[in-house]
Amino acid sequence: MIDNLKKILNEDQDPKAIEKITAKLENLLMSNEEVGYIAVQKKPAVTIFPDSIVVTNKRIILCKPKNLGLSMEFIDYDWDDISGSFVKEGILGADFTFTTNSDLTHTVDYLPKNQARKLYTYAKEQLDLLKNPKVATPVVEEVKTEAPIETPVHEAEVEEVPTEEVTLYAEIMPTSNDIIRDTEVEAPISEEKGLAHLSQDELFAKLQNYKKLLDNGLILQGEYDRLKSDILKYL
């Protein structure tokens, strides 16, 4: 409260008046209630017992001296009960007025203009907090996680499967007895002798069989060309 009072006294308040008010407020403040600002009347004529207005983070308190300053009357209104506030400045000072939800209006006149403006600003801030309450954001502790250890990725080893050597043409070619018989490669002399006794259809089938052997890589191109030329002699 002392730090706040130092700021308040910078606005030309009477230190004695502020001291009296704060002494009486000590027993009136609720828990977690803090004085935000105190404004004191300053009438043109000498005022021994001026009225004052106190704003806290919970309410507005009107302070009116009674019985020649021996006692004081306090009237307070929670911020929930306040519907609005405004300031009217004149030549000799300013009036601070606030209204309640029950249409009551209270005015403290002859306030120094600087003090009236401070009251108005503080009241606006409190009313804005009621309309737009600040949601406390939870403090999330930063959890340090160790970076995962990257395991080296090895290229998949491809197991080399030995290929079986195809020794029989029947494992690849159709199992027709005629085709198996025709796939046997004979010596050039005996082949030519056998070709002479074959019909045109048989020769053509034999040529197709040689082509299949070439396509499957079972004979070389030169061998195929030689066999092909032998068959073409009889077609």
C-alpha positions as CSV (number, residue, x, y, z in Angstrom):
1,M,0.0,0.0,0.0
2,I,2.9,2.3,0.7
3,D,4.1,2.2,-2.9
4,N,0.6,2.9,-4.2
5,L,0.3,5.9,-1.8
6,K,3.5,7.4,-3.1
7,K,2.1,7.4,-6.6
8,I,-1.2,8.8,-5.4
9,L,0.5,11.7,-3.6
10,N,2.0,12.8,-6.9
11,E,-1.4,14.1,-7.9
12,D,-1.5,17.0,-5.5
13,Q,-3.4,15.3,-2.7
14,D,-3.2,16.6,0.8
15,P,-0.9,14.1,2.6
16,K,-2.7,14.5,5.9
17,A,-6.1,13.7,4.3
18,I,-4.6,10.7,2.6
19,E,-3.0,9.5,5.9
20,K,-6.3,9.8,7.8
21,I,-8.2,7.8,5.1
22,T,-5.7,5.0,4.8
23,A,-5.5,4.7,8.6
24,K,-9.3,4.1,8.7
25,L,-9.2,1.8,5.6
26,E,-6.8,-0.7,7.1
27,N,-9.5,-2.4,9.1
28,L,-12.0,-2.2,6.2
29,L,-10.0,-3.8,3.4
30,M,-10.8,-7.4,2.6
31,S,-8.2,-10.1,1.9
32,N,-6.5,-9.7,-1.4
33,E,-8.0,-6.2,-1.7
34,E,-5.6,-3.4,-2.8
35,V,-6.2,0.3,-3.0
36,G,-5.8,1.4,-6.6
37,Y,-6.4,5.2,-6.2
38,I,-7.6,7.8,-3.8
39,A,-9.1,11.2,-4.9
40,V,-9.8,14.0,-2.4
41,Q,-12.1,17.0,-2.9
42,K,-10.5,20.4,-3.3
43,K,-13.2,23.1,-3.2
44,P,-12.5,26.7,-3.9
45,A,-13.2,27.6,-0.3
46,V,-11.1,26.1,2.5
47,T,-12.5,22.7,3.3
48,I,-11.3,21.2,6.5
49,F,-13.1,17.9,6.1
50,P,-13.3,17.1,2.3
51,D,-15.0,14.1,0.9
52,S,-12.9,11.5,-0.8
53,I,-13.4,8.5,-3.0
54,V,-11.3,5.3,-2.9
55,V,-11.2,2.7,-5.7
56,T,-9.8,-0.8,-5.0
57,N,-9.6,-3.9,-7.1
58,K,-12.9,-5.0,-5.6
59,R,-15.1,-1.9,-5.1
60,I,-15.7,1.8,-4.9
61,I,-15.7,3.4,-1.4
62,L,-17.2,6.8,-0.7
63,C,-15.6,8.4,2.4
64,K,-17.6,11.3,4.0
65,P,-16.3,12.8,7.3
66,K,-18.8,13.3,10.1
67,N,-18.9,15.0,13.5
68,L,-16.3,17.5,12.6
69,G,-13.9,14.9,11.3
70,L,-14.1,12.7,14.4
71,S,-15.9,9.9,12.5
72,M,-16.3,9.0,8.9
73,E,-19.1,7.4,6.9
74,F,-18.2,4.7,4.3
75,I,-20.5,3.7,1.5
76,D,-19.1,1.1,-0.9
77,Y,-20.3,-0.6,-4.1
78,D,-18.8,-3.7,-5.6
79,W,-17.7,-3.5,-9.2
80,D,-20.4,-6.0,-10.1
81,D,-22.9,-3.4,-9.1
82,I,-21.4,-0.6,-11.2
83,S,-23.0,-0.1,-14.6
84,G,-20.8,2.8,-15.8
85,S,-18.7,5.8,-14.9
86,F,-17.8,9.2,-16.4
87,V,-16.0,12.4,-15.7
88,K,-17.2,16.0,-16.3
89,E,-14.5,18.7,-16.2
90,G,-15.2,22.3,-15.4
91,I,-13.3,25.4,-14.6
92,L,-12.8,24.8,-10.9
93,G,-12.3,21.0,-11.1
94,A,-14.0,17.9,-12.3
95,D,-16.9,15.7,-11.2
96,F,-16.6,12.0,-11.1
97,T,-19.9,10.1,-11.4
98,F,-20.8,6.5,-11.4
99,T,-24.1,4.7,-11.8
100,T,-25.3,1.4,-10.3
101,N,-27.3,-1.4,-11.8
102,S,-30.3,-0.2,-9.7
103,D,-30.1,3.2,-11.4
104,L,-28.5,5.0,-8.4
105,T,-26.1,7.8,-9.3
106,H,-23.3,9.1,-7.1
107,T,-21.1,12.1,-7.8
108,V,-18.1,13.5,-6.1
109,D,-17.5,17.1,-7.2
110,Y,-14.6,19.5,-7.0
111,L,-12.0,16.9,-7.7
112,P,-8.7,18.0,-9.2
113,K,-8.8,17.2,-12.9
114,N,-5.8,14.9,-12.8
115,Q,-7.3,12.9,-9.9
116,A,-10.7,12.6,-11.7
117,R,-9.0,11.3,-14.8
118,K,-7.1,8.7,-12.8
119,L,-10.4,7.6,-11.1
120,Y,-12.0,7.3,-14.5
121,T,-9.2,5.3,-16.0
122,Y,-9.0,2.9,-13.1
123,A,-12.8,2.4,-13.1
124,K,-12.8,1.6,-16.9
125,E,-10.0,-1.0,-16.4
126,Q,-12.0,-2.7,-13.6
127,L,-15.2,-2.7,-15.6
128,D,-13.4,-4.1,-18.6
129,L,-12.0,-6.9,-16.5
130,L,-15.5,-7.9,-15.5
131,K,-16.7,-8.0,-19.1
132,N,-13.5,-9.7,-20.4
133,P,-12.0,-11.6,-17.6
134,K,-8.4,-12.7,-18.2
135,V,-8.0,-16.4,-18.3
136,A,-4.9,-17.5,-16.5
137,T,-2.9,-19.5,-18.9
138,P,-1.4,-22.6,-17.3
139,V,2.3,-22.6,-17.0
140,V,3.6,-25.6,-18.9
141,E,6.9,-26.8,-17.7
142,E,9.3,-27.5,-20.6
143,V,10.2,-31.2,-20.5
144,K,13.5,-31.8,-21.9
145,T,13.5,-35.0,-23.9
146,E,16.6,-36.6,-25.1
147,A,16.8,-36.9,-28.8
148,P,16.3,-40.5,-29.9
149,I,19.5,-42.3,-30.9
150,E,19.5,-42.9,-34.5
151,T,20.4,-46.4,-35.4
152,P,22.3,-46.7,-38.7
153,V,20.1,-48.1,-41.4
154,H,21.9,-50.9,-43.2
155,E,20.9,-51.7,-46.6
156,A,19.0,-54.9,-46.7
157,E,21.2,-57.7,-47.6
158,V,19.8,-59.6,-50.5
159,E,20.6,-63.3,-50.2
160,E,21.8,-64.5,-53.5
161,V,19.9,-67.6,-54.4
162,P,21.8,-69.9,-56.7
163,T,19.9,-70.5,-59.9
164,E,19.4,-74.0,-60.9
165,E,20.8,-75.0,-64.2
166,V,18.0,-76.2,-66.6
167,T,19.1,-79.3,-68.2
168,L,15.9,-80.4,-69.7
169,Y,13.9,-78.4,-72.2
170,A,10.7,-80.0,-70.9
171,E,10.9,-77.8,-67.7
172,I,10.3,-74.7,-69.8
173,M,8.6,-75.8,-72.9
174,P,5.2,-77.5,-73.1
175,T,5.4,-81.2,-72.4
176,S,4.1,-82.3,-75.8
177,N,6.0,-85.3,-77.0
178,D,6.3,-83.8,-80.4
179,I,7.9,-80.6,-79.1
180,I,10.3,-82.5,-76.8
181,R,11.4,-84.7,-79.7
182,D,11.8,-81.6,-81.9
183,T,13.9,-79.7,-79.4
184,E,16.7,-82.1,-79.5
185,V,19.5,-80.6,-81.6
186,E,21.1,-83.1,-83.9
187,A,24.2,-82.9,-85.9
188,P,23.9,-80.9,-89.1
189,I,24.2,-83.9,-91.4
190,S,21.6,-86.1,-89.6
191,E,19.3,-83.0,-89.2
192,E,19.3,-82.4,-93.0
193,K,18.6,-86.0,-93.7
194,G,15.6,-85.9,-91.2
195,L,14.2,-82.7,-92.7
196,A,13.9,-84.2,-96.1
197,H,11.2,-86.6,-94.9
198,L,9.1,-84.0,-93.0
199,S,6.0,-82.3,-94.3
200,Q,5.6,-78.6,-94.7
201,D,3.6,-78.3,-91.5
202,E,6.2,-80.3,-89.6
203,L,9.0,-78.1,-90.9
204,F,7.1,-75.0,-89.9
205,A,6.4,-76.4,-86.4
206,K,10.1,-77.2,-86.1
207,L,11.0,-73.7,-87.0
208,Q,8.7,-72.3,-84.4
209,N,10.2,-74.6,-81.8
210,Y,13.7,-73.3,-82.6
211,K,12.4,-69.7,-82.2
212,K,11.1,-70.6,-78.7
213,L,14.5,-72.0,-77.8
214,L,16.2,-68.8,-79.0
215,D,13.8,-66.6,-77.0
216,N,14.4,-68.6,-73.8
217,G,18.2,-68.4,-74.2
218,L,18.7,-72.1,-74.8
219,I,20.4,-71.6,-78.1
220,L,22.5,-68.8,-79.5
221,Q,21.5,-66.5,-82.4
222,G,24.1,-68.1,-84.7
223,E,22.8,-71.6,-84.0
224,Y,19.2,-70.5,-84.6
225,D,20.2,-68.8,-87.9
226,R,21.9,-72.0,-89.1
227,L,18.9,-74.2,-88.1
228,K,16.5,-71.7,-89.7
229,S,18.4,-71.8,-93.0
230,D,18.4,-75.6,-93.1
231,I,14.6,-75.7,-92.7
232,L,14.0,-72.9,-95.3
233,K,15.7,-75.1,-97.9
234,Y,12.8,-77.6,-97.7
235,L,9.9,-75.0,-97.4
